[in-house]
Amino acid sequence: MMDEAAQRELVRRMRQQTAALALPPRRKRSCARKVRQPVKKWPRMFTPSSQSSTIQYELCTFP
């Protein structure tokens, strides 16, 4: 017995009311919203850069 516009309005109001009752109110942010810093890796141990030097070995004898 309702026209189509009234049905749409009734459905819209029921959805709003259901959402208001089902979901708790949103909490405010605890801190200001900012752009995130990119994640950086820990400093890594790099291979020695002096690859052109000669390798030196020394053999020791023990009595």
PDB file of N, H, CA, C and O in Angstrom:
ATOM      1  N   MET A   1       0.811  -1.189   0.000  1.00  0.00           N
ATOM      2  CA  MET A   1       0.000   0.000   0.000  1.00  0.00           C
ATOM      3  C   MET A   1       0.861   1.262   0.000  1.00  0.00           C
ATOM      4  O   MET A   1       0.344   2.377   0.070  1.00  0.00           O
ATOM      5  N   MET A   2       2.190   1.073  -0.080  1.00  0.00           N
ATOM      6  H   MET A   2       2.610   0.167  -0.137  1.00  0.00           H
ATOM      7  CA  MET A   2       3.106   2.224  -0.138  1.00  0.00           C
ATOM      8  C   MET A   2       3.651   2.334  -1.558  1.00  0.00           C
ATOM      9  O   MET A   2       3.888   1.334  -2.237  1.00  0.00           O
ATOM     10  N   ASP A   3       3.839   3.560  -1.975  1.00  0.00           N
ATOM     11  H   ASP A   3       3.647   4.372  -1.423  1.00  0.00           H
ATOM     12  CA  ASP A   3       4.436   3.715  -3.304  1.00  0.00           C
ATOM     13  C   ASP A   3       5.933   3.405  -3.214  1.00  0.00           C
ATOM     14  O   ASP A   3       6.465   3.240  -2.116  1.00  0.00           O
ATOM     15  N   GLU A   4       6.607   3.325  -4.349  1.00  0.00           N
ATOM     16  H   GLU A   4       6.175   3.459  -5.241  1.00  0.00           H
ATOM     17  CA  GLU A   4       8.007   2.887  -4.412  1.00  0.00           C
ATOM     18  C   GLU A   4       8.948   3.852  -3.682  1.00  0.00           C
ATOM     19  O   GLU A   4       9.889   3.405  -3.026  1.00  0.00           O
ATOM     20  N   ALA A   5       8.717   5.149  -3.781  1.00  0.00           N
ATOM     21  H   ALA A   5       7.953   5.512  -4.314  1.00  0.00           H
ATOM     22  CA  ALA A   5       9.566   6.135  -3.114  1.00  0.00           C
ATOM     23  C   ALA A   5       9.459   5.988  -1.594  1.00  0.00           C
ATOM     24  O   ALA A   5      10.466   6.091  -0.893  1.00  0.00           O
ATOM     25  N   ALA A   6       8.277   5.755  -1.092  1.00  0.00           N
ATOM     26  H   ALA A   6       7.460   5.672  -1.662  1.00  0.00           H
ATOM     27  CA  ALA A   6       8.083   5.587   0.347  1.00  0.00           C
ATOM     28  C   ALA A   6       8.758   4.297   0.832  1.00  0.00           C
ATOM     29  O   ALA A   6       9.312   4.265   1.931  1.00  0.00           O
ATOM     30  N   GLN A   7       8.714   3.243   0.021  1.00  0.00           N
ATOM     31  H   GLN A   7       8.264   3.270  -0.871  1.00  0.00           H
ATOM     32  CA  GLN A   7       9.371   1.994   0.382  1.00  0.00           C
ATOM     33  C   GLN A   7      10.887   2.185   0.478  1.00  0.00           C
ATOM     34  O   GLN A   7      11.530   1.705   1.411  1.00  0.00           O
ATOM     35  N   ARG A   8      11.442   2.896  -0.506  1.00  0.00           N
ATOM     36  H   ARG A   8      10.920   3.286  -1.265  1.00  0.00           H
ATOM     37  CA  ARG A   8      12.883   3.171  -0.496  1.00  0.00           C
ATOM     38  C   ARG A   8      13.277   3.980   0.738  1.00  0.00           C
ATOM     39  O   ARG A   8      14.300   3.709   1.366  1.00  0.00           O
ATOM     40  N   GLU A   9      12.456   4.977   1.079  1.00  0.00           N
ATOM     41  H   GLU A   9      11.625   5.197   0.569  1.00  0.00           H
ATOM     42  CA  GLU A   9      12.734   5.798   2.249  1.00  0.00           C
ATOM     43  C   GLU A   9      12.658   4.970   3.530  1.00  0.00           C
ATOM     44  O   GLU A   9      13.481   5.144   4.429  1.00  0.00           O
ATOM     45  N   LEU A  10      11.688   4.080   3.619  1.00  0.00           N
ATOM     46  H   LEU A  10      11.019   3.939   2.889  1.00  0.00           H
ATOM     47  CA  LEU A  10      11.542   3.212   4.784  1.00  0.00           C
ATOM     48  C   LEU A  10      12.756   2.292   4.922  1.00  0.00           C
ATOM     49  O   LEU A  10      13.283   2.115   6.021  1.00  0.00           O
ATOM     50  N   VAL A  11      13.193   1.713   3.819  1.00  0.00           N
ATOM     51  H   VAL A  11      12.764   1.856   2.926  1.00  0.00           H
ATOM     52  CA  VAL A  11      14.369   0.827   3.842  1.00  0.00           C
ATOM     53  C   VAL A  11      15.613   1.618   4.244  1.00  0.00           C
ATOM     54  O   VAL A  11      16.429   1.123   5.022  1.00  0.00           O
ATOM     55  N   ARG A  12      15.771   2.829   3.730  1.00  0.00           N
ATOM     56  H   ARG A  12      15.108   3.231   3.098  1.00  0.00           H
ATOM     57  CA  ARG A  12      16.926   3.668   4.065  1.00  0.00           C
ATOM     58  C   ARG A  12      16.941   3.983   5.560  1.00  0.00           C
ATOM     59  O   ARG A  12      17.988   3.879   6.200  1.00  0.00           O
ATOM     60  N   ARG A  13      15.815   4.358   6.114  1.00  0.00           N
ATOM     61  H   ARG A  13      14.965   4.442   5.594  1.00  0.00           H
ATOM     62  CA  ARG A  13      15.735   4.676   7.540  1.00  0.00           C
ATOM     63  C   ARG A  13      15.997   3.439   8.405  1.00  0.00           C
ATOM     64  O   ARG A  13      16.663   3.528   9.437  1.00  0.00           O
ATOM     65  N   MET A  14      15.474   2.296   7.982  1.00  0.00           N
ATOM     66  H   MET A  14      14.934   2.224   7.144  1.00  0.00           H
ATOM     67  CA  MET A  14      15.696   1.064   8.752  1.00  0.00           C
ATOM     68  C   MET A  14      17.173   0.679   8.740  1.00  0.00           C
ATOM     69  O   MET A  14      17.701   0.233   9.759  1.00  0.00           O
ATOM     70  N   ARG A  15      17.838   0.843   7.613  1.00  0.00           N
ATOM     71  H   ARG A  15      17.409   1.206   6.785  1.00  0.00           H
ATOM     72  CA  ARG A  15      19.272   0.547   7.539  1.00  0.00           C
ATOM     73  C   ARG A  15      20.066   1.468   8.454  1.00  0.00           C
ATOM     74  O   ARG A  15      20.969   1.014   9.156  1.00  0.00           O
ATOM     75  N   GLN A  16      19.737   2.762   8.453  1.00  0.00           N
ATOM     76  H   GLN A  16      19.003   3.130   7.883  1.00  0.00           H
ATOM     77  CA  GLN A  16      20.416   3.716   9.326  1.00  0.00           C
ATOM     78  C   GLN A  16      20.206   3.349  10.792  1.00  0.00           C
ATOM     79  O   GLN A  16      21.150   3.371  11.583  1.00  0.00           O
ATOM     80  N   GLN A  17      18.990   3.019  11.147  1.00  0.00           N
ATOM     81  H   GLN A  17      18.224   3.002  10.505  1.00  0.00           H
ATOM     82  CA  GLN A  17      18.677   2.685  12.529  1.00  0.00           C
ATOM     83  C   GLN A  17      19.384   1.393  12.955  1.00  0.00           C
ATOM     84  O   GLN A  17      19.903   1.304  14.068  1.00  0.00           O
ATOM     85  N   THR A  18      19.401   0.399  12.070  1.00  0.00           N
ATOM     86  H   THR A  18      18.979   0.471  11.166  1.00  0.00           H
ATOM     87  CA  THR A  18      20.074  -0.862  12.372  1.00  0.00           C
ATOM     88  C   THR A  18      21.573  -0.641  12.560  1.00  0.00           C
ATOM     89  O   THR A  18      22.173  -1.187  13.486  1.00  0.00           O
ATOM     90  N   ALA A  19      22.173   0.153  11.687  1.00  0.00           N
ATOM     91  H   ALA A  19      21.686   0.597  10.934  1.00  0.00           H
ATOM     92  CA  ALA A  19      23.606   0.433  11.792  1.00  0.00           C
ATOM     93  C   ALA A  19      23.914   1.187  13.076  1.00  0.00           C
ATOM     94  O   ALA A  19      24.925   0.913  13.723  1.00  0.00           O
ATOM     95  N   ALA A  20      23.068   2.121  13.453  1.00  0.00           N
ATOM     96  H   ALA A  20      22.246   2.343  12.928  1.00  0.00           H
ATOM     97  CA  ALA A  20      23.301   2.897  14.676  1.00  0.00           C
ATOM     98  C   ALA A  20      23.208   2.011  15.918  1.00  0.00           C
ATOM     99  O   ALA A  20      23.934   2.234  16.886  1.00  0.00           O
ATOM    100  N   LEU A  21      22.335   1.023  15.903  1.00  0.00           N
ATOM    101  H   LEU A  21      21.745   0.842  15.116  1.00  0.00           H
ATOM    102  CA  LEU A  21      22.173   0.150  17.062  1.00  0.00           C
ATOM    103  C   LEU A  21      23.208  -0.974  17.091  1.00  0.00           C
ATOM    104  O   LEU A  21      23.605  -1.422  18.167  1.00  0.00           O
ATOM    105  N   ALA A  22      23.641  -1.427  15.930  1.00  0.00           N
ATOM    106  H   ALA A  22      23.318  -1.063  15.056  1.00  0.00           H
ATOM    107  CA  ALA A  22      24.537  -2.582  15.862  1.00  0.00           C
ATOM    108  C   ALA A  22      25.996  -2.203  16.086  1.00  0.00           C
ATOM    109  O   ALA A  22      26.752  -2.985  16.663  1.00  0.00           O
ATOM    110  N   LEU A  23      26.400  -1.027  15.644  1.00  0.00           N
ATOM    111  H   LEU A  23      25.786  -0.392  15.176  1.00  0.00           H
ATOM    112  CA  LEU A  23      27.805  -0.634  15.727  1.00  0.00           C
ATOM    113  C   LEU A  23      28.028   0.359  16.856  1.00  0.00           C
ATOM    114  O   LEU A  23      27.239   1.291  17.011  1.00  0.00           O
ATOM    115  N   PRO A  24      29.088   0.186  17.655  1.00  0.00           N
ATOM    116  CA  PRO A  24      29.381   1.161  18.707  1.00  0.00           C
ATOM    117  C   PRO A  24      29.899   2.454  18.081  1.00  0.00           C
ATOM    118  O   PRO A  24      30.382   2.436  16.949  1.00  0.00           O
ATOM    119  N   PRO A  25      29.809   3.561  18.790  1.00  0.00           N
ATOM    120  CA  PRO A  25      30.335   4.809  18.226  1.00  0.00           C
ATOM    121  C   PRO A  25      31.849   4.726  18.060  1.00  0.00           C
ATOM    122  O   PRO A  25      32.532   4.063  18.840  1.00  0.00           O
ATOM    123  N   ARG A  26      32.358   5.394  17.053  1.00  0.00           N
ATOM    124  H   ARG A  26      31.803   5.933  16.419  1.00  0.00           H
ATOM    125  CA  ARG A  26      33.797   5.344  16.775  1.00  0.00           C
ATOM    126  C   ARG A  26      34.578   6.099  17.834  1.00  0.00           C
ATOM    127  O   ARG A  26      34.165   7.163  18.295  1.00  0.00           O
ATOM    128  N   ARG A  27      35.720   5.527  18.212  1.00  0.00           N
ATOM    129  H   ARG A  27      36.056   4.663  17.838  1.00  0.00           H
ATOM    130  CA  ARG A  27      36.590   6.205  19.166  1.00  0.00           C
ATOM    131  C   ARG A  27      37.424   7.246  18.443  1.00  0.00           C
ATOM    132  O   ARG A  27      37.719   7.101  17.257  1.00  0.00           O
ATOM    133  N   LYS A  28      37.802   8.296  19.158  1.00  0.00           N
ATOM    134  H   LYS A  28      37.562   8.413  20.122  1.00  0.00           H
ATOM    135  CA  LYS A  28      38.670   9.308  18.566  1.00  0.00           C
ATOM    136  C   LYS A  28      40.090   8.775  18.510  1.00  0.00           C
ATOM    137  O   LYS A  28      40.447   7.870  19.264  1.00  0.00           O
ATOM    138  N   ARG A  29      40.886   9.319  17.638  1.00  0.00           N
ATOM    139  H   ARG A  29      40.597  10.054  17.026  1.00  0.00           H
ATOM    140  CA  ARG A  29      42.279   8.902  17.499  1.00  0.00           C
ATOM    141  C   ARG A  29      43.073   9.320  18.730  1.00  0.00           C
ATOM    142  O   ARG A  29      42.867  10.400  19.283  1.00  0.00           O
ATOM    143  N   SER A  30      43.980   8.449  19.147  1.00  0.00           N
ATOM    144  H   SER A  30      44.147   7.571  18.698  1.00  0.00           H
ATOM    145  CA  SER A  30      44.811   8.763  20.309  1.00  0.00           C
ATOM    146  C   SER A  30      45.980   9.675  19.926  1.00  0.00           C
ATOM    147  O   SER A  30      46.538  10.365  20.780  1.00  0.00           O
ATOM    148  N   CYS A  31      46.348   9.675  18.644  1.00  0.00           N
ATOM    149  H   CYS A  31      45.895   9.114  17.951  1.00  0.00           H
ATOM    150  CA  CYS A  31      47.420  10.553  18.196  1.00  0.00           C
ATOM    151  C   CYS A  31      47.054  11.087  16.804  1.00  0.00           C
ATOM    152  O   CYS A  31      46.193  10.545  16.112  1.00  0.00           O
ATOM    153  N   ALA A  32      47.735  12.157  16.429  1.00  0.00           N
ATOM    154  H   ALA A  32      48.435  12.597  16.992  1.00  0.00           H
ATOM    155  CA  ALA A  32      47.450  12.791  15.144  1.00  0.00           C
ATOM    156  C   ALA A  32      47.809  11.859  13.997  1.00  0.00           C
ATOM    157  O   ALA A  32      48.741  11.062  14.102  1.00  0.00           O
ATOM    158  N   ARG A  33      47.085  11.961  12.934  1.00  0.00           N
ATOM    159  H   ARG A  33      46.328  12.608  12.849  1.00  0.00           H
ATOM    160  CA  ARG A  33      47.330  11.121  11.765  1.00  0.00           C
ATOM    161  C   ARG A  33      48.476  11.715  10.955  1.00  0.00           C
ATOM    162  O   ARG A  33      48.466  12.903  10.634  1.00  0.00           O
ATOM    163  N   LYS A  34      49.457  10.890  10.628  1.00  0.00           N
ATOM    164  H   LYS A  34      49.466   9.925  10.889  1.00  0.00           H
ATOM    165  CA  LYS A  34      50.624  11.359   9.886  1.00  0.00           C
ATOM    166  C   LYS A  34      50.984  10.357   8.809  1.00  0.00           C
ATOM    167  O   LYS A  34      50.494   9.228   8.796  1.00  0.00           O
ATOM    168  N   VAL A  35      51.850  10.791   7.903  1.00  0.00           N
ATOM    169  H   VAL A  35      52.248  11.708   7.913  1.00  0.00           H
ATOM    170  CA  VAL A  35      52.351   9.904   6.862  1.00  0.00           C
ATOM    171  C   VAL A  35      53.364   8.972   7.491  1.00  0.00           C
ATOM    172  O   VAL A  35      54.245   9.419   8.226  1.00  0.00           O
ATOM    173  N   ARG A  36      53.254   7.680   7.214  1.00  0.00           N
ATOM    174  H   ARG A  36      52.538   7.316   6.618  1.00  0.00           H
ATOM    175  CA  ARG A  36      54.157   6.700   7.812  1.00  0.00           C
ATOM    176  C   ARG A  36      55.540   6.775   7.188  1.00  0.00           C
ATOM    177  O   ARG A  36      55.692   7.006   5.988  1.00  0.00           O
ATOM    178  N   GLN A  37      56.543   6.573   8.034  1.00  0.00           N
ATOM    179  H   GLN A  37      56.419   6.385   9.008  1.00  0.00           H
ATOM    180  CA  GLN A  37      57.918   6.501   7.554  1.00  0.00           C
ATOM    181  C   GLN A  37      58.136   5.145   6.890  1.00  0.00           C
ATOM    182  O   GLN A  37      57.587   4.148   7.359  1.00  0.00           O
ATOM    183  N   PRO A  38      58.905   5.078   5.832  1.00  0.00           N
ATOM    184  CA  PRO A  38      59.181   3.766   5.241  1.00  0.00           C
ATOM    185  C   PRO A  38      60.004   2.906   6.205  1.00  0.00           C
ATOM    186  O   PRO A  38      60.852   3.415   6.937  1.00  0.00           O
ATOM    187  N   VAL A  39      59.747   1.627   6.195  1.00  0.00           N
ATOM    188  H   VAL A  39      59.058   1.212   5.601  1.00  0.00           H
ATOM    189  CA  VAL A  39      60.461   0.708   7.076  1.00  0.00           C
ATOM    190  C   VAL A  39      61.882   0.556   6.566  1.00  0.00           C
ATOM    191  O   VAL A  39      62.106   0.280   5.387  1.00  0.00           O
ATOM    192  N   LYS A  40      62.839   0.737   7.463  1.00  0.00           N
ATOM    193  H   LYS A  40      62.657   0.961   8.420  1.00  0.00           H
ATOM    194  CA  LYS A  40      64.248   0.627   7.085  1.00  0.00           C
ATOM    195  C   LYS A  40      64.828  -0.646   7.676  1.00  0.00           C
ATOM    196  O   LYS A  40      64.472  -1.042   8.785  1.00  0.00           O
ATOM    197  N   LYS A  41      65.715  -1.280   6.937  1.00  0.00           N
ATOM    198  H   LYS A  41      66.004  -0.958   6.036  1.00  0.00           H
ATOM    199  CA  LYS A  41      66.371  -2.487   7.422  1.00  0.00           C
ATOM    200  C   LYS A  41      67.482  -2.105   8.391  1.00  0.00           C
ATOM    201  O   LYS A  41      67.997  -0.987   8.357  1.00  0.00           O
ATOM    202  N   TRP A  42      67.844  -3.049   9.253  1.00  0.00           N
ATOM    203  H   TRP A  42      67.426  -3.957   9.281  1.00  0.00           H
ATOM    204  CA  TRP A  42      68.979  -2.843  10.132  1.00  0.00           C
ATOM    205  C   TRP A  42      70.235  -2.727   9.283  1.00  0.00           C
ATOM    206  O   TRP A  42      70.301  -3.307   8.199  1.00  0.00           O
ATOM    207  N   PRO A  43      71.238  -1.986   9.760  1.00  0.00           N
ATOM    208  CA  PRO A  43      72.486  -1.911   8.989  1.00  0.00           C
ATOM    209  C   PRO A  43      73.090  -3.311   8.824  1.00  0.00           C
ATOM    210  O   PRO A  43      73.172  -4.071   9.789  1.00  0.00           O
ATOM    211  N   ARG A  44      73.494  -3.635   7.648  1.00  0.00           N
ATOM    212  H   ARG A  44      73.427  -3.017   6.864  1.00  0.00           H
ATOM    213  CA  ARG A  44      74.045  -4.959   7.356  1.00  0.00           C
ATOM    214  C   ARG A  44      75.569  -4.883   7.249  1.00  0.00           C
ATOM    215  O   ARG A  44      76.141  -3.847   6.909  1.00  0.00           O
ATOM    216  N   MET A  45      76.198  -6.010   7.549  1.00  0.00           N
ATOM    217  H   MET A  45      75.733  -6.852   7.825  1.00  0.00           H
ATOM    218  CA  MET A  45      77.652  -6.103   7.388  1.00  0.00           C
ATOM    219  C   MET A  45      77.949  -6.342   5.918  1.00  0.00           C
ATOM    220  O   MET A  45      77.513  -7.335   5.335  1.00  0.00           O
ATOM    221  N   PHE A  46      78.677  -5.442   5.343  1.00  0.00           N
ATOM    222  H   PHE A  46      79.031  -4.635   5.816  1.00  0.00           H
ATOM    223  CA  PHE A  46      79.018  -5.577   3.930  1.00  0.00           C
ATOM    224  C   PHE A  46      80.349  -6.316   3.799  1.00  0.00           C
ATOM    225  O   PHE A  46      81.136  -6.364   4.745  1.00  0.00           O
ATOM    226  N   THR A  47      80.590  -6.880   2.645  1.00  0.00           N
ATOM    227  H   THR A  47      79.952  -6.841   1.876  1.00  0.00           H
ATOM    228  CA  THR A  47      81.863  -7.552   2.403  1.00  0.00           C
ATOM    229  C   THR A  47      82.968  -6.493   2.380  1.00  0.00           C
ATOM    230  O   THR A  47      82.708  -5.345   2.022  1.00  0.00           O
ATOM    231  N   PRO A  48      84.185  -6.858   2.753  1.00  0.00           N
ATOM    232  CA  PRO A  48      85.273  -5.865   2.757  1.00  0.00           C
ATOM    233  C   PRO A  48      85.455  -5.239   1.378  1.00  0.00           C
ATOM    234  O   PRO A  48      85.345  -5.905   0.348  1.00  0.00           O
ATOM    235  N   SER A  49      85.731  -3.962   1.392  1.00  0.00           N
ATOM    236  H   SER A  49      85.820  -3.421   2.228  1.00  0.00           H
ATOM    237  CA  SER A  49      85.849  -3.257   0.113  1.00  0.00           C
ATOM    238  C   SER A  49      87.258  -3.323  -0.474  1.00  0.00           C
ATOM    239  O   SER A  49      87.447  -2.976  -1.640  1.00  0.00           O
ATOM    240  N   SER A  50      88.243  -3.757   0.298  1.00  0.00           N
ATOM    241  H   SER A  50      88.089  -4.039   1.245  1.00  0.00           H
ATOM    242  CA  SER A  50      89.622  -3.805  -0.214  1.00  0.00           C
ATOM    243  C   SER A  50      89.905  -5.188  -0.809  1.00  0.00           C
ATOM    244  O   SER A  50      90.673  -5.962  -0.237  1.00  0.00           O
ATOM    245  N   GLN A  51      89.316  -5.487  -1.907  1.00  0.00           N
ATOM    246  H   GLN A  51      88.693  -4.858  -2.372  1.00  0.00           H
ATOM    247  CA  GLN A  51      89.481  -6.782  -2.545  1.00  0.00           C
ATOM    248  C   GLN A  51      90.748  -6.844  -3.397  1.00  0.00           C
ATOM    249  O   GLN A  51      91.144  -7.929  -3.821  1.00  0.00           O
ATOM    250  N   SER A  52      91.378  -5.726  -3.653  1.00  0.00           N
ATOM    251  H   SER A  52      91.056  -4.844  -3.308  1.00  0.00           H
ATOM    252  CA  SER A  52      92.573  -5.725  -4.497  1.00  0.00           C
ATOM    253  C   SER A  52      93.847  -5.991  -3.698  1.00  0.00           C
ATOM    254  O   SER A  52      94.889  -6.236  -4.305  1.00  0.00           O
ATOM    255  N   SER A  53      93.812  -5.954  -2.373  1.00  0.00           N
ATOM    256  H   SER A  53      92.965  -5.755  -1.880  1.00  0.00           H
ATOM    257  CA  SER A  53      95.022  -6.188  -1.585  1.00  0.00           C
ATOM    258  C   SER A  53      95.351  -7.682  -1.580  1.00  0.00           C
ATOM    259  O   SER A  53      94.485  -8.528  -1.803  1.00  0.00           O
ATOM    260  N   THR A  54      96.612  -7.979  -1.323  1.00  0.00           N
ATOM    261  H   THR A  54      97.315  -7.292  -1.141  1.00  0.00           H
ATOM    262  CA  THR A  54      97.046  -9.370  -1.306  1.00  0.00           C
ATOM    263  C   THR A  54      96.675 -10.019   0.024  1.00  0.00           C
ATOM    264  O   THR A  54      96.603  -9.351   1.056  1.00  0.00           O
ATOM    265  N   ILE A  55      96.445 -11.311  -0.015  1.00  0.00           N
ATOM    266  H   ILE A  55      96.504 -11.853  -0.853  1.00  0.00           H
ATOM    267  CA  ILE A  55      96.098 -12.060   1.182  1.00  0.00           C
ATOM    268  C   ILE A  55      97.380 -12.501   1.851  1.00  0.00           C
ATOM    269  O   ILE A  55      98.251 -13.065   1.188  1.00  0.00           O
ATOM    270  N   GLN A  56      97.524 -12.263   3.146  1.00  0.00           N
ATOM    271  H   GLN A  56      96.816 -11.806   3.684  1.00  0.00           H
ATOM    272  CA  GLN A  56      98.731 -12.603   3.859  1.00  0.00           C
ATOM    273  C   GLN A  56      98.419 -13.680   4.872  1.00  0.00           C
ATOM    274  O   GLN A  56      97.439 -13.585   5.611  1.00  0.00           O
ATOM    275  N   TYR A  57      99.272 -14.729   4.907  1.00  0.00           N
ATOM    276  H   TYR A  57     100.068 -14.806   4.307  1.00  0.00           H
ATOM    277  CA  TYR A  57      99.160 -15.800   5.879  1.00  0.00           C
ATOM    278  C   TYR A  57     100.459 -15.912   6.630  1.00  0.00           C
ATOM    279  O   TYR A  57     101.524 -15.637   6.076  1.00  0.00           O
ATOM    280  N   GLU A  58     100.392 -16.307   7.867  1.00  0.00           N
ATOM    281  H   GLU A  58      99.527 -16.531   8.317  1.00  0.00           H
ATOM    282  CA  GLU A  58     101.594 -16.528   8.666  1.00  0.00           C
ATOM    283  C   GLU A  58     101.403 -17.831   9.428  1.00  0.00           C
ATOM    284  O   GLU A  58     100.428 -17.995  10.162  1.00  0.00           O
ATOM    285  N   LEU A  59     102.356 -18.770   9.246  1.00  0.00           N
ATOM    286  H   LEU A  59     103.148 -18.637   8.650  1.00  0.00           H
ATOM    287  CA  LEU A  59     102.292 -20.052   9.919  1.00  0.00           C
ATOM    288  C   LEU A  59     103.192 -20.024  11.149  1.00  0.00           C
ATOM    289  O   LEU A  59     104.340 -19.586  11.085  1.00  0.00           O
ATOM    290  N   CYS A  60     102.671 -20.482  12.229  1.00  0.00           N
ATOM    291  H   CYS A  60     101.738 -20.838  12.281  1.00  0.00           H
ATOM    292  CA  CYS A  60     103.429 -20.517  13.472  1.00  0.00           C
ATOM    293  C   CYS A  60     103.555 -21.965  13.924  1.00  0.00           C
ATOM    294  O   CYS A  60     102.605 -22.743  13.838  1.00  0.00           O
ATOM    295  N   THR A  61     104.743 -22.313  14.406  1.00  0.00           N
ATOM    296  H   THR A  61     105.515 -21.682  14.476  1.00  0.00           H
ATOM    297  CA  THR A  61     104.937 -23.666  14.929  1.00  0.00           C
ATOM    298  C   THR A  61     105.009 -23.575  16.440  1.00  0.00           C
ATOM    299  O   THR A  61     105.606 -22.659  17.007  1.00  0.00           O
ATOM    300  N   PHE A  62     104.393 -24.538  17.063  1.00  0.00           N
ATOM    301  H   PHE A  62     103.908 -25.282  16.602  1.00  0.00           H
ATOM    302  CA  PHE A  62     104.420 -24.571  18.524  1.00  0.00           C
ATOM    303  C   PHE A  62     105.286 -25.749  18.969  1.00  0.00           C
ATOM    304  O   PHE A  62     105.225 -26.819  18.363  1.00  0.00           O
ATOM    305  N   PRO A  63     106.088 -25.569  20.012  1.00  0.00           N
ATOM    306  CA  PRO A  63     106.969 -26.654  20.457  1.00  0.00           C
ATOM    307  C   PRO A  63     106.205 -27.804  21.073  1.00  0.00           C
ATOM    308  O   PRO A  63     106.808 -28.790  21.494  1.00  0.00           O
TER     309      PRO A  63
END
